Amino acid sequence: MATPVAGKGPFARTIVTANAQRGCFITLEGIDGAGKSTHAAWLVDALRARGRSVVATREPGGTTIGEALRELLLRQPMAHDSEALLMFAARREHLLQVIEPALARGDTVLCDRFTDATWAYQGGGHGVSKTLIADLERHVHAGCNPDLTLLFDVPAAVSRQRLDRMRAEGRALDKFEQEAANFFDRVRDAYLKRAAAEPSRFRVIDARRPLAEVRADLAHIVSGL
């Protein structure tokens, strides 16, 4: 059963009481080209094979508003703090419409990127104020954070090679994927610092390895849930 949090305003939210079976919130993170999206569908199948009801979603996106903002965020130049603000606007709708209702039902939510990506890309990569990101995080989802984050880790040089291969195969890269190598160095460093600060939540996966080896790690993690 769910009960409303005391208080008013746009940031009032519902929390799940102790007698309800809250779902598991899993996020996938990593720099572009790390391969997390390659493994997302496999993870959905692996979780469902273990009897879990899975909601697969992504950020920015996941809702009609979120997908519209995604197109702007990935394609249109803008101030870096504007990026952060729009990311959290999309995230707020995503939480209200998709993530929190699914967790309240007891579903497993598998989300391709969440707030760690904002800390890494806008904070680490573009230097957006940590205070601003922390304030937005606290307002938008103070009571709803990932239970498990799978961080697919590769060096920036490997990311660049993979992205160049995608471009050669005819895929149009978004504005983040076109950033220079030193940008991805900063993003990766921010991710690894967050993982070191929260070792109980993060699982860092060496995504340079062959697909079968990465999947074996993922299978072990899924079996331990």
C-alpha positions in Angstrom: 0.0 0.0 0.0 1.2 3.5 -0.7 0.7 6.6 1.4 1.2 10.3 0.4 4.0 12.2 1.8 2.9 15.1 4.0 3.3 18.4 2.2 2.1 20.3 -0.8 3.5 21.5 -4.1 5.0 20.0 -7.3 7.5 18.0 -5.4 5.1 16.1 -3.2 5.5 12.4 -3.9 4.2 9.0 -2.9 6.3 6.5 -1.0 5.7 2.8 -0.5 4.9 1.7 3.0 6.8 -1.1 4.8 4.1 -3.7 4.1 4.4 -3.3 0.3 6.8 -5.1 -1.9 8.9 -2.4 -3.5 10.5 -3.2 -6.8 14.2 -3.1 -7.6 15.6 0.0 -9.4 18.6 -0.8 -11.7 20.4 1.7 -13.8 23.0 1.3 -16.6 25.8 3.8 -16.9 29.0 4.4 -18.9 30.5 6.7 -21.4 29.3 6.6 -25.0 30.7 3.5 -26.8 31.0 1.5 -23.5 28.3 -0.9 -24.8 25.7 -0.6 -22.1 22.8 -0.4 -24.6 24.1 -3.5 -26.3 23.5 -5.4 -23.0 20.2 -3.8 -22.0 17.9 -6.2 -23.9 19.8 -9.2 -22.7 19.5 -8.0 -19.1 15.7 -7.6 -19.6 15.5 -11.2 -20.8 17.7 -12.5 -18.0 15.6 -10.8 -15.3 12.3 -12.0 -16.8 13.7 -15.5 -16.9 14.1 -15.3 -13.2 10.4 -14.4 -12.8 10.7 -10.6 -12.5 8.3 -8.2 -14.1 10.6 -5.7 -15.9 10.0 -2.2 -17.1 12.8 -1.1 -19.5 13.2 2.6 -20.0 15.8 5.2 -20.8 17.0 8.8 -20.0 16.5 11.3 -21.3 13.2 9.9 -22.4 10.8 7.4 -21.1 7.7 9.6 -21.5 6.3 11.7 -24.3 7.8 14.9 -22.8 11.0 13.1 -22.1 11.5 11.9 -25.6 10.8 15.4 -27.0 13.4 16.8 -24.6 15.8 14.0 -25.6 15.8 15.2 -29.2 16.6 18.8 -28.0 19.3 17.6 -25.6 21.1 15.3 -28.0 20.9 17.6 -31.1 20.7 21.2 -30.1 23.5 23.4 -28.8 22.7 25.0 -25.5 24.3 26.3 -22.3 25.6 23.4 -20.1 23.5 24.4 -17.1 20.5 24.5 -19.4 21.3 20.8 -20.3 21.3 20.0 -16.6 17.9 21.7 -16.0 16.3 20.0 -19.0 17.7 16.6 -17.9 16.1 17.0 -14.5 12.8 18.3 -16.0 12.6 15.1 -18.2 13.6 13.0 -15.1 10.8 14.5 -13.0 8.2 13.4 -15.5 9.9 10.0 -15.9 9.8 9.4 -12.2 6.1 10.4 -11.8 4.8 8.6 -14.9 7.0 5.5 -15.2 9.6 4.8 -12.5 7.8 5.4 -9.2 4.5 3.7 -10.3 6.5 0.6 -11.5 8.5 0.3 -8.3 5.3 0.7 -6.2 3.8 -2.2 -8.2 6.8 -4.3 -7.3 8.3 -4.3 -10.8 12.0 -4.2 -11.6 12.9 -1.0 -13.4 15.9 -1.2 -15.8 16.9 2.3 -16.8 19.5 3.2 -19.4 21.1 6.2 -17.6 19.9 8.2 -14.6 21.3 11.0 -12.4 24.8 9.5 -12.3 24.9 10.5 -16.0 24.1 14.1 -15.2 26.9 14.1 -12.6 29.3 12.6 -15.1 28.4 14.4 -18.3 27.2 17.8 -17.2 29.2 17.9 -14.0 32.4 16.1 -14.9 32.4 16.7 -18.6 31.1 20.2 -18.8 31.9 21.6 -15.4 28.3 22.4 -14.3 28.1 23.4 -10.6 28.0 20.5 -8.2 25.8 22.5 -6.0 23.2 23.0 -8.8 23.2 19.3 -9.6 22.9 18.3 -6.0 20.0 20.7 -5.4 18.2 19.4 -8.5 18.7 15.8 -7.4 17.4 16.5 -3.9 14.3 18.3 -5.2 13.5 15.8 -8.0 14.1 12.4 -6.5 15.4 12.6 -2.9 13.3 9.5 -2.0 13.9 7.4 -5.2 17.4 6.3 -6.0 18.8 3.3 -7.8 19.3 0.1 -5.8 22.0 -1.1 -8.2 24.0 0.7 -10.9 26.0 -1.3 -13.5 28.8 0.9 -14.8 30.2 -0.3 -18.1 33.7 1.0 -18.1 36.1 1.6 -21.1 38.9 4.1 -21.6 38.1 7.1 -23.8 40.3 5.7 -26.6 38.2 2.6 -26.8 35.0 4.7 -26.8 36.4 6.8 -29.6 37.3 3.8 -31.7 33.8 2.3 -31.3 32.1 5.6 -32.1 34.2 6.1 -35.2 33.2 2.7 -36.3 29.5 3.5 -35.8 30.0 6.7 -37.9 31.7 4.7 -40.6 28.7 2.3 -40.7 26.4 5.3 -41.4 25.1 6.1 -37.9 24.7 9.9 -37.2 26.4 10.6 -33.9 24.7 13.0 -31.4 26.4 16.0 -30.0 27.8 14.2 -26.9 29.2 11.4 -29.0 31.0 13.9 -31.1 32.9 15.4 -28.1 36.7 15.3 -27.9 38.6 12.5 -26.1 39.5 14.7 -23.1 35.7 15.3 -22.5 35.2 11.5 -22.2 38.3 11.3 -19.9 36.6 13.7 -17.6 33.2 11.9 -17.8 34.8 8.5 -17.1 36.7 10.0 -14.2 33.5 11.4 -12.7 31.8 8.0 -13.1 34.7 6.1 -11.4 34.7 8.6 -8.5 31.0 8.0 -7.9 31.5 4.3 -8.0 34.3 4.5 -5.5 32.2 6.7 -3.2 29.2 4.2 -3.3 30.7 0.7 -3.7 27.6 -1.0 -2.3 25.5 0.4 -5.2 27.9 0.3 -8.1 29.2 -2.7 -10.0 32.0 -1.7 -12.3 32.2 -3.9 -15.4 35.3 -4.0 -17.6 33.5 -3.5 -21.0 36.7 -3.8 -23.1 36.4 -7.6 -22.9 34.6 -10.0 -25.3 30.8 -10.0 -25.2 30.6 -13.4 -23.7 32.8 -12.4 -20.7 30.8 -9.3 -20.0 27.6 -11.3 -20.2 29.0 -13.9 -17.7 29.6 -11.0 -15.2 26.1 -9.8 -15.8 24.6 -13.2 -15.3 26.4 -13.5 -12.0 25.1 -10.2 -10.9 21.5 -11.0 -11.9 21.7 -14.3 -10.0 22.7 -12.5 -6.9 19.7 -10.2 -6.9 
